[in-house]
Amino acid sequence: MKLFKIVYWLIYPILIVMFMLIFDQLFETNNFIVKAGSSAVLAFILSPRKKIIQTEKGKIKQITWLFLREPIGLD
């Protein structure tokens, strides 16, 4: 989890590139804007979110993701 806390922001660009490669293989469209737009939307939906939550101790940053069971707290 320590590595995920450091590189969680890299997941969004990695997902965009991965979806671009998948769409390039599956669909035979030459329109780059359609591939990039649909890849960006899917990557945005599946990327982790960073939330700031107010607690008794103060503000805490949390990372929530579709594939995580519990949110991860950042320092």
Beta strands, then each sheet from edge to edge (+ up, - down):
strand 1: 49-54
strand 2: 59-64
strand 3: 72-74
sheet 1: 1+ 2- 3+
end
